[in-house]
Amino acid sequence: MSLDYEALPRDYPRRYLPVTVDLTDWNQIGKYFDELRLREPGSVQDLKGWLDDYSEVFVAMSEAASIRYVRMTEQTDRDDYRAAYLAFVENIESKVKVAQFYLNRKFVESQFRKSLPPGDYSVLERKIENSVRLFRGENVELEKEERKLAQRQQSIAGSMTVSYEGRERTMPEMSKYLELPDRAKREESWRLTQGRMARDRDQMDEIFDGMLKLRDSIARNAGFENYRDYSFVAHERFDYGPEDCFRFHDAVEKTIVPLVREVHQIRKKEMDLDSIRPWDLLVDTRGRVPLRPFKTTPELVRGCELVFEKVDPAFAERFRTMARLGLLDLESRPGKAPGGYNTEFLDVRLPFIFMNSVGRDQDVWTLLHESGHAFHVFEMRDRRLHYLYRSDNTPTEIAEVASMSMELLGGEHLVGSFYDEADAVRSRNDHFLSIASLLPWIATIDAFQHWLYTNPGHSRDARRDAWVKTYDRFGPGVDWDGLDAEKRSFWQRQIHIFQSPFYYIEYGIAQLGALGIWSRYLRDPKATVRAYRDAMALGGSRPLPELFNRAGLPWDFGAGNVETYGRELRRILIQ
């Protein structure tokens, strides 16, 4: 499918920027940035109006970028879509960044800024001050080149297919063979997939080498010793630092890694294996056939609708709205970019879900996850939140609480929507194992990125050595004998390392938050959903500790919380 953007309803008319403006023509859009830059607010009320107009312009520009990104990822083999996206990056986004700097500096210098109501504007002030402090004109071109490399990586990944069982299959499609009881079949499919990825291994390394150089230059231009330190400021991590991440790593290594390894030792015994190989991690230990909760996309959509109805009827209604408006692109197909995401079309205030479903149990959990992001958008929809409080400007740590919590809340209602009681229990237990496995993987990716960006100029061999050392620290106890090349390049499977540098610890913080919401939901569903929705409606308008507290959660991702939920996971997984 392809997004029919023109058919979406316009429920929130613009008040400043005409709808007739061509957002790909700088001669047209540039004059509105100029007007905002030259306008002199004469009072606090004028400054509020100026901020509203600023927000409206950036909402429109963000939406224009999102449309082009969605179309490109939906069909990476469409040259016109790729060209449109790259043209926007090349000709518009760099100019917008420069224009935003001047507007942000104007705001920082305004004599009325400190008279704004602190409750609604304090976080916005902090974000804008931080943006002005970081901006360097010379980085605009470097960031543009980085985006172009990211698009190249995504096109390569999206084009990967293998011929298996009589037809071409995408990488997401091949993952379902790892669930088969036939071990020879699992190994065959795993090796075939890895062989296909190996063909582009050097090209991926080359792209990443280019990214590393660009990112290091961006950091040094901004006055930082390395890209890690720059990223913490650029990601607006005002409420935690590298040392907090290290404490998370240590807590996961101490509490969660032994649990996962113990689970896999049980797996090895139940399957009567000499060792656990990479293709043995997803199969059912009792030899049961893989769970196949749906055959068609409409069945997936209908099942999730039933789940959401049980969590909160408002969620089901919003999900039906997305389906009706064509805001769900769910099935895997050749030419489609890998992975999944939710994005917000900011101007129309509607979410869009992109994923690659192939009929697996995991696809249900993925759609629950991305729907949590979508419901976050809907909670903010009728609030007049500034652009800097919405969409990608919402802190990832709370945005992922929205999505990961919806997995766990929805997971309590699989019976009758996808499964009978026995299969629902099996699906939930598998999902809790995936959570237990995810926490060490998050620590692995985050710790690896700390190494990557505090060791600029490293060689490819040094990078591979660092990866293996980090993987072995947090790994699940898999036997990679004879698979040295595959293990040393295994980091390339994590798209975030390419596309979203230094973005992954957020998932760990959010996963602990989601476990907190789930455990509370089991005791008091209505109050938990109410607190969840109240927190999501705030977007990014409050500091992270306050957003977590509004959701009924402590702001804590250290040993205390890791140990608490480690015990919960152990109770479920070790029976």
N, C-alpha and C positions, 0 to 999 in steps of 0.2 A: 504494500500500500504506500501511498504518498500523502503527506499531510495536506488537507484542503484548508489552508489557513483562512482564505477569504470567506469561508462559510461560518466562521466562528462569530458568536454574538458580541456586539460592542455595548456592554451594559454600563460602561464607565466613560462617558465622553470626555475628551480632552477640553481643557479650558484655556490653554495657552498655545500649544503647538498645533497648527492646523493639520487635519488628517490628510490633506492633499500634498503635504511636503514629501518629497522623494528622499528617503533616509539614506539612499546610496549616492546622493549627489551633494557633495560638500558645499557647492555654491549655494544650494538651497538651505541646508541645515546649518551651515556655519554662521549665518546671520543671527540665528537664535542664541547661539553661544556668545556671539559678540554683544547682543543686546543685554544678556544677563551679566556679562563682564562689565559693561559700561553703566548699567543701572545702579543708582545710588539709593539704597533704602534709607528713608529718613526717620524711621521709628522701628520699635520692636515688631509692630504689626506688619510694617513694610518688609522687614527681614523674614518674617514667617511666610509672607506671600512670595518673596523671592525664592525661598527654599522650596515652596510648593512647585513653582515653575521650573526650577532646577531639577526637581525630582521627576516631573512630567517629561522633560526632554530626555533624561537618562533612561527612564522607563521605556520610552519609544526606541531609543538606540539599542538597549539591551534586547528588546523583543526582536528587532531586525536581525541582530546577530544570532539569536536563538533559532529563528526560522531557518536561516541558512545552515546552521549547524545540524538541525534535525534532518533537513532534506539531504545533506551530505552523508550523514550516518545511516539514513534509511537506504540510500543507494550509492555506495561508495564507487560503483562502476559508472556512474553518470558524470561525464566530463563537465557538463554544464553546471551541475550542482556543486561540484568541487571548485570550479572556476568562480562561481558566484560567492562561495564562502571565502576563498582566498582573496578575491578582489575586495571584499568587505574588510578583511584583516589588513590588506595592503593599503587600501586607499582611504578607509574611514576610521578604523579603530585607533590607529596611531594618532590621528588628528584629534579624536575624541579625548584620548588620554592627556594630551597637551592642554586642550581646552578645559578639561576637568581640573587640572592643576591650577589654572588661573582662577577658576571659580572657587575652588577650595581655599586658595590663598586669600581671595576677596572676603570669604566668610570669616576666616581666622582673624583678619584685620578689622572686621566690622566693630564699631564702638558699641553696637547693640547686642553683640553676641552673648555677653555674660548676663544679660537681662532676660534671656529666654527661659521659660519654665524648665528647671533641671530635670524633672521626672521624664519629660518627653524628649529632651534634647541633649542630655548629658552624654549618652553613648554616641550620638551623632557627632557631637563636638570632638569627642575622643578619637573617633574614626577619621574625621576630616583632618584634625591636627596631625595624626599619624601619617596620613596620606601625603600631606604637604612636606612633612619631614623626610619622607622616603623618596619623593619624586626627583628624578634626574632626567633631563631632556635626552641625554645620550642613550638612556636605557629604552626609550620608546622603540627605536629601530631594532635593538637586540631582542626585545620581547616579541616583536613582529616576526623576526627570524625564528625564534623559539616556537611560536605558534605554527609556523610553516613546517618545521620539523615534526611537530606533534601530529599534524595532518598527514604527513608522509607516513609516519609510523602506523597511524590508524588505517590508512588505505592498504598498507601491506598486510596488516593483521586481518582486515576485513576480507581480503582476497584469498585467504588460505582455505583450501579445500583438499580433500583426499578422495580417491575413488575406493569405495568399499561396498561390498555386497551389491555390485551392479550399478551403482550410481555415485555421483559426486555428493560429498557430504561436508558440511561446515564443521569447524572445530567444536562449537557447542553441541552439534548433533552427535559427534563422536564420543562425547562425555557419557552418554547413556549406556554405551557398551561396557563401561567400567563397573556397571551395576549387575552385570550378568553372572550367574553362578558358574558358568564355564570359564575356568581360569585361563585356559589357552586362548580363548576368544578375547578376554580382557587384556592379556599381554599383547596379543596381536594388534588390537586396536590402539593400545597405548603407544606401542613402538611405531606404528604407522603415523600417528599424530605427531609424536616427537620427531620422527624423520622429516615430516613436512615442515615443522618449525625450524629444524636444523638448516634447511635450505636458505632461510633468511636470517640465520643467527648472526652472521658477520654484518649483514646490513643493519640489523637492529643495534648491534654494538656500535657501528659507525654513527648511526643517528644519535645514540645516547652519548657518545663522545662529544658530538657537536653540541648537544644540550648542556652537558656539564660545563663546557667552555663558556657558553653564553651565560649560564646561570652564575658562574663564578665572576664573570665580568660585571654582570648586573649588581651583584652584591658589593664588589669592590668599588664600583662607581658610586654606590650609595653610602660608602664609608664603613663597610663591614669587613671583618677579616675573612669571613667565609659565608657561603650561601645558607648554611644552617642557621646562623645567627640572624641573617637578613630575613629568612623565611618566618622565623618566630614573630618578628615585628610585622612583616607583610601579611601574615595570616591573622594578625590582630589577636595574638595569644597574650592578652593583657593579664590573664588570671593564672597563668602557669608558665613554667620554663623548662629548659632541657633537664634540669635535675629532677623535676617531677616525672618526666618521661622515664628517666633511668630507674626511679623508684617503682614505676609501673612494670618495667622490664623485669626487675629483680623479684617483684611479687609474683608475677606470672611464672617466672622460672622456678620459684620455690613452691608454688601452690598448684598451678594448673598443668604445667608440663609433666610432673609425675603422674597426675591423674590421667592425662591423655595416653601416656606411655603404658600405664597399667591397663587401660581399656584395650589397647592394641595387643598387649600380651594375652589378655583374655580372648581377643579375636584370633590370635595365632593358635591358641590351644583349641578353641572351638572349631576352627577350620582345619586343624591337623596339619599346620604348615611348619616348615623349618624356620622360616622368617617371613616378615611382612615386606612385600615388594610394593613399589609405587602403584601398581594396578590392583592392589588388594584392599584399598582403603574404603571403597564405597559399596562393596558387595555385602549383601546380607549374610551374616555368619552362619545362619541355619540353612542356607541354600535356597531360601524362598525367592521366587521370581521378583524382579524389581517392581516397586509400586508404580503403577501407571494411572494416575488419578483422572486423566482426561485424554481424549483422543483429538479433539478439535479445539480451536481457539474459543468459539462460543461456549463450549463446555467449561473451559477454564474461567471465562468471564462470569458465567452464571454461578459457578461454584463459589467464587470469591464474593459475589454479590450476596449469596446466602450467608456466608461467614460474617460479612460486615453488618448484615441485618441483625445478627445476634449480639455483636459488640455494641452497636449504636445505629439505629435506623437512619440517622442523618448521614452516616458514612456510606451506607448502601445507596441512598439517594444520590449522593455526589458521584459515586462510582458509576451509577446508571447514566448520569449526565455526561461523564467522560466517554462512555461507550457510545452514547447517542451522537455526540459531537465529533466522533472519530479521533479521540485523543488517546487511543490505545494502539500502539504498534507492537505486537507481542510475539509473533512467530519468527523463528529463524529461517533465513533464506540466503542463497548465494548473493554476494555483493553487499550484504548488510554488515555494518560494523559490529564487532563483537561486544559483549557486555550488556549492561543495562543501566538506565538512568531515568530520573524524573527531571524535567525542566519546567520552569514557569514562563509562560508568555505574559510578560509583566503588564503590557498595555491592556489586554483583555482579561487579565487576572485569572488565567486558567492554567492548570497543569497539563503536562503531556508525558506519558509513560512509554519508554522504549525498552524492549528486552528481546531475548532470543529463546523462546520456549520451544521445546521439542517433545513435550508429553511426560516429562519427569516430575517426580515428587518435588524436586528442588525448584521447579518452575512455579509451583504454588507459593512457596515461601518467598521467592523473588518478587512475585506480583503483590503479595501482602506487604513486603518491604517497600516497594516503590509506591504503593498506594498510600502508605503512611506519609511519605513525602508529599504526595498529591493532597492528602487531607490537611496537611500543614498549610499548603497554599490556600485551600478553601477557608480554613479558620481565619487567615489574615485578610480574606478577600474584601470584606465590607469595612475594614478598618482603614483609616486614612494614614497608613504608615508610609514614611518617606522611603524613597528608593533604597537608601543605605540601610534600611531595616528589613528588606525583603529579598526573596530568591537567593542568589548566590551571596548576598550580603548578610544572610542569616547565619550565625555561627554554626559551623558544621557539627560541633559537639551536640547542640540541641536539635539540629535538623536530623541527625542520625538517631537521636532518641525517639523522634517522631516515627521514623521508619522501622527501627528495630523493635520498638514496643508494639507496633502493629503486627509484626510477625508473631510475637508471643501472645498477644491478646487474641488475634485471629486463630492461632494454633490451638486454642482451647475449644474451637467450634468446628472442627473438621468432620465430625460425625454427621452424616446426612447431607453434607455439601460435596464431599469428595470420597469419604471412606465409611466403612462400618467401624464399630468400636475397636476391633483388634488392629485393623490397619491404621486407624487414627493414632492409637498408642504407639505403634511402630514408627509412624511418620514423626510424631512428636519426639520420641526418644532419639531418632536419627538426627532431628534438628538440634536437640540439646547437645548431642555429640559434636555437631558442626559448630555450635557456639563454643564448646570447650576447646575444639581444635582451632577456631578462629582467633581466640585470645593469644595463643603463642605465635600464630602467623602474624598477627598485628605487631606483636613485640619484635618478631623477626624483621618485618619490612621497615618498621620505624628505626630499630637499631642499625640496620643496614644503611638506611638513608643518613643517619648521623655519621656513619663512617664515610659514605660517599662524598658528603659535602664538607666534611672537615679534613678531607685528604684530597684536595684538588690536584690535578695533574697526574693522578695515579694511572698505572697501566691496566690494560684489560686483564692480564693475568693476576695482578694485585687485587683487582675488583672481584674476580672469580674466587680467589683465595679468601677474601673477606666475606664473601657471600657464604661459602661453605662453612667457615668458622661460625658465622652467625646462625646459619641454618641448623648446624649440629647442636648449638647451645639450646635452641628452643624446639628442635624437631621432634616428631612423634615416634622415633625409633624405627624408621624405615630402612630396609636393606637396599643400598644403591650399588651393590657389587656388580662390576662390569658396565656401569652406567655413569662413568665419571663425567663425560662431556655433557650428558643430560643434566646431571646434578649441578654442575658448575654454571650452567646457563639457565637454571630453573627460575631465577629471579625475573627473567624476561616475560614470564606469564602474567606478572602483576602490572596491569595497565597503568595504575596510579604512578608508578615510578617514572614512566614516560610522560603521561598526560597531566598529572597533578603532583608536582614535586613537593616532597615533605608533607604530603597529605595522607595520613593513615592512622596516626595515634588517636585522631578524633573518633574512629570506630571503636577503639578500646574504651575510651571514656564513655561513649554513648552506649556500648553494650552493657556496661555495668549499670548505667541508668535504666536501660530497658529491663534488665533483670529485676531492678528495684520496683519498677511499675508493675511488672508481671506478678511479683510476689504479693504486692498490695492488692492487685486486681483479684487474686484468688480469695482474699478476705472481704473485699468491699468493692465490687465491680463498678457500681454507679459513681461512687465518690472518686474512684481512680480515673475513670473516663472523663469525669467533669474536670478534675485537676489537669489531666493531660491536655484537654481542649483549651482550658484557660491559659496554660503555659504556651501552647502553640500559637494562640491568637496574638501573642506579644511579638512574634517574629524575632527580630534582633534588637528590639528597642530597650532591653534591659541587660545588665552585665550577666555573664554566664552563671555565677553562683545564684543570682536571683531567679533566673529562668529555671534552673534546676529546682530551687526551693519551691517555686510556684507549681511545679509538677509533683511536689511531694518527695523530692529526692535530695540527699546530701550532696554537696559538691566535694567529692572524694573519689579519686581513682588510684589510691595507694593500697598498701598492704591490707588495711582494714576491710575495705569493700571487696577486694580480690579474694580474701580469705572467706568472707561471708558467703559470697556467691560460689566460691569453689566448693564449699560444703554443700550448697544446694545442688550443684551439678553432680557432685559425687553421690549424693542420695539418689538421684535419678539414674545415673549411669552404672553404678556398681551395685548390683542387686544380688 
